[in-house]
């Protein structure tokens, strides 16, 4: 779908996949389970890059929900729903994405979760 130019929004197929978006991003990039990285990837032609998956969970998700005017990107006047991770996903191997920890969560700009590391 991505190769055809379709706008792809991401989500989970809970209960058959993880609700953790970091695990889903890793699976999309590696086409392997986070707990089983050995062997060939499943349908390797469907591997996507990190930018594609980050857009799928942010701007494309907002677009799919008809909410791109108020969410999906970090801009003045939009809802500031943001997470801060303990590492830069662009600087680690895709197989390590599931290990990233959320340190801070902001909902509409207000902290709703803070890891004990930041307390």
DRENVODREN-562406 format. One record per residue: x, y, z of N, C-alpha, C, CB in turn; residue number from 1; residue in three letters. Coordinates in steps of 0.001 Angstrom, whole numbers, plus 524288, in hexadecimal, padded with zeros to 5 digits. Glycine has a CB too. Layout:
BEGIN
PT,X,Y,Z,X,Y,Z,X,Y,Z,X,Y,Z,NUM,ALA
...
% end
This chain:
BEGIN
PT,80333,7FB60,80000,80000,80000,80000,80365,804E8,80000,7FC59,7FFFA,804AF,1,UNK
PT,80787,804DA,80320,80B00,80960,80363,80D68,80A67,7FE0C,80F51,80887,80784,2,UNK
PT,80F35,80647,7FB7A,811B3,806D5,7F65A,80DF7,80914,7F24B,813C1,80193,7F47F,3,UNK
PT,808E9,80835,7F2FC,8050F,80A2E,7EF37,803BC,80FF2,7F026,80011,806E7,7EF7D,4,UNK
PT,8059E,81218,7F48B,80476,81787,7F5CA,7FFDD,81845,7F970,8037A,81A71,7F0ED,5,UNK
PT,7FDB2,81402,7FB65,7F93B,8145F,7FEFB,7FAD6,816E8,80420,7F6E6,80EED,80002,6,UNK
PT,7F73C,819A0,8068D,7F81C,81BAA,80BCD,7F702,81737,80F95,7F491,82094,80CFC,7,UNK
PT,7FAF4,815B6,8128F,7FA85,81144,81619,7FA8B,81338,81BB7,7FF03,80D4D,8152F,8,UNK
PT,7F67D,811EA,81EA1,7F630,8131C,82432,7F72B,80E14,82730,7F0C6,8158F,825B0,9,UNK
PT,7F9CD,80E7E,82BA3,7FB2D,809D9,82EA5,7F7C4,80964,8337E,800F3,809FC,83030,10,UNK
PT,7F762,804AA,8355A,7F48D,8036B,83A1D,7F5B5,7FDD4,83B87,7EE9C,80451,8397A,11,UNK
PT,7F2E3,7FBAF,83F2E,7F3E6,7F643,840AD,7EF57,7F2CA,83F20,7F4EA,7F5D8,84693,12,UNK
PT,7F090,7EDD8,83E99,7EC99,7E9D4,83DD4,7EC0C,7E6B6,842DC,7EE03,7E632,83927,13,UNK
PT,7EC1D,7E98E,8472D,7EB9D,7E6FF,84C36,7E6F5,7E35C,84C05,7EB0B,7EB05,850AE,14,UNK
PT,7E72F,7DED7,84D34,7EA9E,7DBC8,85074,7EE99,7D887,84D5E,7E76D,7D84B,853D2,15,UNK
PT,7EEE5,7D911,84863,7F29C,7D5F0,8455C,7F7DB,7D8A3,844AF,7F059,7D4B1,84010,16,UNK
PT,7F847,7DD80,84643,7FD48,7E03C,84626,7FDA0,7E3B1,84AF0,7FDEC,7E380,8410E,17,UNK
PT,80233,7E5D0,84BC2,80311,7E910,85059,8003B,7EE4A,84FD0,808ED,7E9F5,85132,18,UNK
PT,7FE8A,7F065,8543A,7FC5A,7F5AA,8544E,800B0,7F9B8,854AA,7F887,7F64C,858E2,19,UNK
PT,8058D,7F7F0,85568,80A04,7FB6A,855F0,80BB8,7FD48,85084,80E98,7F8A2,858D0,20,UNK
PT,80B1E,8024B,84F4A,80C8A,80431,84A1F,81255,80381,848DB,80B1B,809D8,849A8,21,UNK
PT,815B6,8039D,84CCF,81B46,802D6,84BC8,81C50,7FD59,849C3,81E7C,803D9,850B9,22,UNK
PT,819B4,7F97C,84BF3,81A44,7F426,849FA,8181A,7F3BB,84475,8177C,7F03F,84D9A,23,UNK
PT,813B1,7F623,8436C,8115F,7F5EE,83E34,814DA,7F89E,83A2E,80BF5,7F877,83E3D,24,UNK
PT,81735,7FCF7,83BA5,81ACD,7FFAB,8381D,81F69,7FC1F,836DB,81CBA,804E1,83A8D,25,UNK
PT,82189,7F996,83AD3,825EA,7F60A,839F5,82460,7F195,83652,827E3,7F3DB,83F28,26,UNK
PT,81FE5,7EF37,8372D,81E22,7EAE4,833D9,81D76,7ECBF,82E37,818F1,7E895,835EC,27,UNK
PT,81B55,7F14F,82D6D,81AAC,7F35D,82822,81FEB,7F43F,82578,81794,7F876,82843,28,UNK
PT,823D5,7F5C2,8287A,828FA,7F6D6,82645,82C3F,7F1ED,82578,82BE0,7FA91,829BE,29,UNK
PT,82B7D,7EE05,828CA,82EB3,7E94B,8287F,82BD0,7E495,82650,830C0,7E7FD,82DCE,30,UNK
PT,82692,7E4CA,8269E,82335,7E070,82513,82482,7DB7D,8282C,823BE,7DF63,81F33,31,UNK
PT,825F8,7DC5A,82D1E,82700,7D823,830D2,824AB,7D9A3,83614,82CFC,7D709,83152,32,UNK
PT,82372,7D5BB,8392E,8218E,7D6B2,83E7B,825EA,7D907,841C7,81F7F,7D19B,840FF,33,UNK
PT,824B3,7DCAD,8454A,828C4,7DEC2,848BF,82B51,7DA8F,84C1B,8267C,7E2F0,84C3B,34,UNK
PT,82884,7D643,84D1D,82AA5,7D21C,8506A,82D43,7CDC5,84D4B,8265F,7CFD0,853BD,35,UNK
PT,82D14,7CE0B,84821,82F66,7C9EF,844DB,831CC,7CC76,8400A,82B3C,7C5BC,84341,36,UNK
PT,8369D,7CE4E,84096,83911,7D114,83C44,83C47,7CD8C,838BB,83C76,7D557,83E59,37,UNK
PT,83C68,7C87A,839C5,83F65,7C4DD,83681,83C49,7C35F,831A0,840DE,7BFED,839A0,38,UNK
PT,83F12,7C1D1,82DA4,83C94,7BFFB,828DC,83B24,7C45D,82537,837D1,7BCE6,82A23,39,UNK
PT,83921,7C2EF,820BF,837C5,7C6DD,81CD1,832EA,7C9F6,81E63,836E2,7C441,81785,40,UNK
PT,83290,7CECE,81C96,82DE2,7D1E4,81DC5,82924,7CFB7,81AE7,82EBA,7D7AA,81C4A,41,UNK
PT,8248D,7D093,81D3E,81FA9,7CEF2,81AD9,81E30,7D2F3,816B5,81B3E,7CE58,81F01,42,UNK
PT,81D88,7D13C,811E5,81C4D,7D483,80D61,81FE2,7D95E,80D56,8166A,7D62A,80D7B,43,UNK
PT,824F1,7D88E,80C4C,828B2,7DCE6,80C90,82782,7E170,808E1,82E08,7DAE5,80B65,44,UNK
PT,82486,7E08C,804D0,82321,7E4CE,8013A,81FA0,7E8D9,803DC,82067,7E29E,7FC61,45,UNK
PT,81D61,7E791,80867,819E5,7EB27,80B23,81C9D,7EE4A,80F6E,8156D,7E828,80D73,46,UNK
PT,821C6,7EDE5,80FC6,824B8,7F109,81397,823EF,7F6D3,8125C,82AB1,7EF99,81384,47,UNK
PT,82328,7F9F5,81661,822B5,7FFA9,815BC,826B6,80256,8193F,81D0B,8019B,8170E,48,UNK
PT,827AF,80747,8183B,82B94,80A1D,81B46,8291A,80CD6,81FFD,82E5E,80E1F,817D3,49,UNK
PT,82C86,80EDB,8235A,82ABD,8115D,82825,82752,8161E,8270F,82F5F,812F4,82B72,50,UNK
PT,828D5,81956,82353,825B5,81DF8,82213,8202B,81C93,8207C,8284A,82111,81DBE,51,UNK
PT,81FA0,81875,81D6B,81A6E,816B0,81BC7,81726,8152D,82080,81ADE,81209,817FD,52,UNK
PT,81981,8125D,8242B,81693,810A5,828C0,8155C,8151E,82C7E,81996,80C71,82B9A,53,UNK
PT,818FA,818C0,82D20,817D6,81D35,83082,81368,82082,82E3E,81CC0,82093,83145,54,UNK
PT,8135E,82135,82928,80F03,82405,826A9,809EB,820F2,82746,8102D,824FC,820C8,55,UNK
PT,80A30,81BBD,826DA,8057D,81884,82761,802FD,8191C,82CC0,806CE,812CA,82664,56,UNK
PT,8063A,819D5,830BB,80438,81A67,83610,802FE,82006,8378F,80816,81836,839DC,57,UNK
PT,80475,823C5,8345A,8039E,82941,835C9,80034,82C07,831C3,808E0,82C1B,83653,58,UNK
PT,80294,82E78,82E0F,7FFBA,831AF,82A40,7FBC8,82E7B,82710,80396,8345B,8268E,59,UNK
PT,7FD38,829BE,8258D,7F991,82694,8227C,7F509,82494,825CC,7FC6B,821FC,81FFF,60,UNK
PT,7F619,82372,82AC7,7F1E2,821E6,82E4F,7EE07,82652,82F16,7F414,8202B,8338F,61,UNK
PT,7F017,82B08,82FAC,7ECAE,82FA2,83039,7E976,83070,82B49,7EFF0,83495,83167,62,UNK
PT,7EBE1,82FC2,826C6,7E924,83052,821CA,7E4B6,82C4C,8215D,7ED02,82FB3,81D2C,63,UNK
PT,7E5E0,82770,822CA,7E1F5,82345,82275,7DD59,82443,8261D,7E474,81E00,823BE,64,UNK
PT,7DE5D,8270F,82A5F,7DA3F,8284C,82E28,7D79E,82D89,82CFA,7DC82,82860,833AE,65,UNK
PT,7D8EF,82FE0,8287C,7D6E0,834FE,82701,7D820,8391F,82B2A,7D0F1,834AA,82623,66,UNK
PT,7DCC1,838A2,82D93,7DE35,83C10,831E2,7E375,83EB7,830F6,7DE5E,83900,836F1,67,UNK
PT,7E533,83EF9,82C1C,7EA59,8412C,82AFA,7EAC3,84704,82C12,7EBB4,8402B,82563,68,UNK
PT,7E665,849B8,82C9C,7E691,84F55,82DD0,7E83E,8504E,83377,7E136,851D6,82CD2,69,UNK
PT,7E778,84C71,836E4,7E8B7,84D4C,83C69,7ECA4,8496E,83EA9,7E3D3,84D0E,83F8C,70,UNK
PT,7EDEA,84541,83BE2,7F1A3,84161,83DE4,7F519,83F63,8397C,7EEBD,83CC5,84085,71,UNK
PT,7F8E6,83C39,83AF4,7FC1C,8397D,83718,80177,83BC8,8361E,7F950,8394F,83224,72,UNK
PT,80226,840D7,836F4,80737,8435C,83650,80800,84733,83ACF,8079C,84630,830EA,73,UNK
PT,80CE4,8487E,83BC2,80E10,84C4F,83FD8,80E10,851B8,83D72,81364,84B22,84283,74,UNK
PT,809D9,8548D,83E68,80936,859D2,83C4D,80649,85D27,84042,80644,859B8,836FA,75,UNK
PT,8074C,86234,84029,8047A,865DE,84385,7FE9F,86555,8426C,8065F,86BA3,84299,76,UNK
PT,7FB89,864D4,84686,7F5E7,86472,84606,7F3D6,85EE6,845D9,7F439,86739,8414A,77,UNK
PT,7F74A,85B00,84553,7F592,8558C,84553,7F651,8532E,84ABB,7F897,85258,84131,78,UNK
PT,7F381,84EF2,84BBF,7F405,84C34,850B9,7F993,84A17,85138,7EFF2,847B4,8512B,79,UNK
PT,7FBEC,84AEE,855AF,80142,84914,8569D,80112,843E2,85977,80475,84D22,859CA,80,UNK
PT,7FFCB,83FC6,8569F,7FFEC,83A75,858B7,80525,8382A,85704,7FB1C,83702,856B9,81,UNK
PT,808BC,83797,85AB4,80E24,83666,85979,81056,8326E,85D4D,8116F,83B5C,85985,82,UNK
PT,813C5,82F0F,85B5F,816D4,82BC5,85EE4,81C93,82D1E,85E2B,815CF,825D4,85DD9,83,UNK
PT,81F8E,82C5A,86254,82535,82CEB,86230,82770,82781,86360,8273A,83137,86639,84,UNK
PT,82AD5,825AA,85FEB,82D34,82083,86092,832A7,820F2,862DC,82D68,81DA1,85B5D,85,UNK
PT,8349D,81C9C,864CA,839DA,81C8C,86710,83E2D,81C0B,862FC,83A48,81822,86AE9,86,UNK
PT,83CBA,81BC8,85E09,84099,81B64,859DC,83E68,81D85,854C9,8425C,815B8,85921,87,UNK
PT,841E6,81ECF,85143,8408B,820DE,84C1B,83FC3,81C44,84866,844E0,824AD,84A02,88,UNK
PT,83AFF,81B5C,846B4,839D3,816DF,84357,83CC4,81703,83E2D,8340A,816A1,84246,89,UNK
PT,83E6A,81B91,83C7D,8413D,81BF0,83784,846EF,81A4B,8380D,840F5,8217D,83569,90,UNK
PT,848BA,81977,83CE2,84E42,8183A,83DC1,84F24,812C5,83FF2,8509F,81C2C,84167,91,UNK
PT,84B13,80F94,83FF5,84BA5,80A3B,841E9,849FD,8066E,83DAC,84862,8095F,846F4,92,UNK
PT,84BDE,80195,83DFE,84A1F,7FDAD,83A2D,8443F,7FCAB,83ACE,84D3F,7F87F,83AD4,93,UNK
PT,84183,7FBCC,83681,83BE3,7FAC5,836DD,83A7B,7F664,83AA9,839CD,7F970,8318D,94,UNK
PT,83DCF,7F277,83B36,83CA9,7EE12,83EB1,83CCE,7EF93,84473,8407D,7E9B2,83DB8,95,UNK
PT,83E5C,7F462,845B6,83E86,7F61E,84B25,83A32,7F9FA,84C87,843BA,7F88E,84C45,96,UNK
PT,836E8,7FB4F,848D6,832D0,7FF3A,849D0,82F3A,7FDA8,84E4B,82F93,80016,844E3,97,UNK
PT,82DEF,7F8A8,84EA8,82A59,7F6F1,852CE,82C9D,7F7C4,85840,828FC,7F135,85214,98,UNK
PT,831AE,7F8A8,858AC,83429,7F983,85DBF,833D3,7FF30,85F99,839D0,7F7DF,85D7C,99,UNK
PT,8323D,802AD,85C3B,831C8,8082F,85DBF,82DA6,808BE,86206,8305F,80BA7,858EF,100,UNK
PT,82EC9,80C32,865BD,82B25,80D1D,86A0A,828F3,81294,869AF,82DD1,80C47,86F58,101,UNK
PT,82405,8130A,86AF4,82189,8182F,86B3B,82312,81AA1,8706E,81B67,817CB,86AAA,102,UNK
PT,8256A,81F4E,8701B,82700,82222,874D2,822F2,82621,87680,82C33,824D5,873F0,103,UNK
PT,82026,8284C,872AC,81C62,82C6A,873D3,81802,82C3C,86FD1,81F0A,831DA,873DB,104,UNK
PT,8133D,82CE4,8719B,80EBA,82D46,86E22,80BDD,83251,86F59,80B07,82877,86EBD,105,UNK
PT,80AF4,83568,86B41,807E0,83A30,86BBB,802C7,83964,868CC,80AEC,83F0A,86997,106,UNK
PT,7FE86,83AC1,86B3D,7F966,83A91,868C7,7F757,8401E,868B7,7F58F,836C0,86BB7,107,UNK
PT,7F696,84234,8641A,7F50F,847AC,8636C,7F8D7,84B51,86647,7EF72,8488A,8656A,108,UNK
PT,7FDD9,849DB,86616,801F4,84D15,8685A,802CD,84C69,86E2A,800CD,8528E,86752,109,UNK
PT,7FFB3,84921,870BA,80025,84863,8765D,80259,842FB,8778B,7FACA,8491E,8790C,110,UNK
PT,80622,842A9,87B2C,80859,83D8A,87C85,8043A,839F3,87EE7,80CEF,83E2F,88055,111,UNK
PT,803BF,8353E,87CBE,8003A,8314D,87EF2,80339,82C71,8809F,7FBFF,82FD3,87AFA,112,UNK
PT,8082A,82C11,87EFB,80B92,827C8,880AA,81127,829C6,880C7,80B0E,822EE,87CFA,113,UNK
PT,813E4,82874,884EF,81975,829CD,8856B,81C35,82510,887B4,81A55,82ED5,888F3,114,UNK
PT,82019,822FF,884EF,8231C,81E94,886C9,82608,82022,88BB9,826ED,81CA5,8828B,115,UNK
PT,826EE,81C65,88F1A,829AD,81D80,89408,82F15,81FB8,89329,82A17,81899,89748,116,UNK
PT,83186,81EBE,88EA2,836A0,820F3,88D53,83670,826E5,88D42,8387D,81EE7,88809,117,UNK
PT,831EE,82919,88BDB,83163,82EC6,88B72,82F5C,8314C,89070,82DCC,8301B,88700,118,UNK
PT,82DFF,82E4F,89441,82B9F,8307F,8990C,82F90,832F8,89C8B,828C4,82C58,89C0B,119,UNK
% end
